[in-house]
Amino acid sequence: MVSYFVRYRGTARDPDGFAAYYEARHAELLRKFPGIRSLVLHRPAPWHDPFPVNPAGSLLLAQMVFDSADALDAALRSEARRAAREDFARFPPFAGEVTHEALAAKVVF
């Protein structure tokens, strides 16, 4: 299993509106990626760590799951990916950085 993560680190004028757009509109484009198994959206949750840590500052982390790196590569070359990239221009206002990362998963427990 390979996950492709797209992290939106920063702020939005309307964080709930940003997440709602992503879930309602952008996710429909991602659903068309060939070979995609699932889409998991991660949003900040309240937490308190008694130890000093460095918070990531993510507004949204999208996790797309594929069976293999080859399946991910096919999706990234697809017309659906092109449409998703074009949709980024229609996102609600966002200030920050967007990063992309592919990671192979190993379930330990």
QUIJOVEN-V47295 format. One record per helix or strand of 2 or more residues. SS is the DSSP state (2 for helix, 1 for strand). FROM is the first residue (numbers start at 1). TO is the last residue. If there is no record, write none. Layout:
ss:SS from:FROM to:TO
ss:SS from:FROM to:TO
//
This chain:
ss:1 from:2 to:12
ss:2 from:15 to:30
ss:1 from:38 to:42
ss:1 from:58 to:66
ss:2 from:69 to:76
ss:2 from:79 to:90
ss:1 from:94 to:104
//
